[in-house]
Amino acid sequence: MFEYFEDEKAKKKALTSAEKKELKKQKDEMEAKYVTCSLDGRKEKVGNFRVEPPGLFRGRGEHPKKGALKVSSPSIPSIFFHALLTRTSCAFILRTSPST
């Protein structure tokens, strides 16, 4: 696996500037719908739309919870993530969602 990622890194480093710009343009187009959400009728930029999936907690370095199982539960952040996926207002979902 290490060799595969080293090969991929070398391929990416060998790309020309124009090829790198084209890949970035494609990536930005794909992510464009997740970068903003509608909050009370205003377009707001989302700070971090990438979500770490449930599973084993990776941690960084010698973290005490490294290797622990993460349990997913519905919460306010998941409501905001749902709002991003459905492109609805976060405030609307909060007002209409049942209390947990």
N, C-alpha and C positions, 0 to 999 in steps of 0.2 A: 504494500500500500504506500509506503514511504517513497519508493522508487517512482510509482505512478504520479504522485503529487510533485515530485522533483522534476519529472519530465514535463508535466503540465506547466509548472512555473517557468521552465526553460523555454517552452513554446511561446508562452505569453511574453516573456522578456524579448524574444526574437522578433516579435511583431513590429511592423513599421508604425510610425506615428499616426498615419492615416487609418491604418487598420485598428489601432487602439481607439481612436476617436469614433470610428464606426461601431465598434463593440459597445463603447460607452453610450452612444446614441441609442442603440437597440435596447440596452439595459434600462436607460432612463425612460424610454417609451413604454416598456413593459411595466415599470414601477410607478408610472405617472398617476394611475388611479388610486394608489395607496398612500401617496405623499400628503394629500389634503383630505379634510372632511368638512362637512357643513355643520357648523355649530351656531345655533340660533340665527340661521339665515346668512351667516358670514362664512367665508371660506377660511379655514384655519389649517396651518401646516402641522402635521403630525411629527412629533420629535423622533420616535423610533417605531416604525411599523413592523419591524421583523420580530417575531415572537419565538422564543425558545420553546420547542414542543415539550409536552410532559414526558417523563421518563426518568432516567438517571440524572442526578444533579452532577454537572461536570465540575463546577467551581474553577478557581484559578489558583495554581500553586498548591500549598498545603492547607486547603480549606477544611475545616472540621466536618462539614456536611458532604464532602466529596464522596460520591458513590451512593448517596442516599436516594431513595425513590421519591420523586416529586409527584404529588397528588394534585390533579387539576380540579378546581371547583369554580362554579360560576361566581364572578365577582365584578366589581365596577370596571377593572381593566378589560375583562372579557366583553362587557357591554360596549365599551368604546371600540374594541376590535370588531365586534359584530356591526357596529355603526359604519366602520370603514368598509367592511365587506359588502354591506347592503346599500352604501352610499346614502344613508339617512342621517338625520340630525341626531347627535348624541343626546341632546337635551330631550328630544321627543322620546327616545328609548328609555331614558331615565324616568320620565314622567309616567310612561305607560307600562314599565316592567314591574312585575310583582316583587314585593320585598323578600329578601332572602335572609 
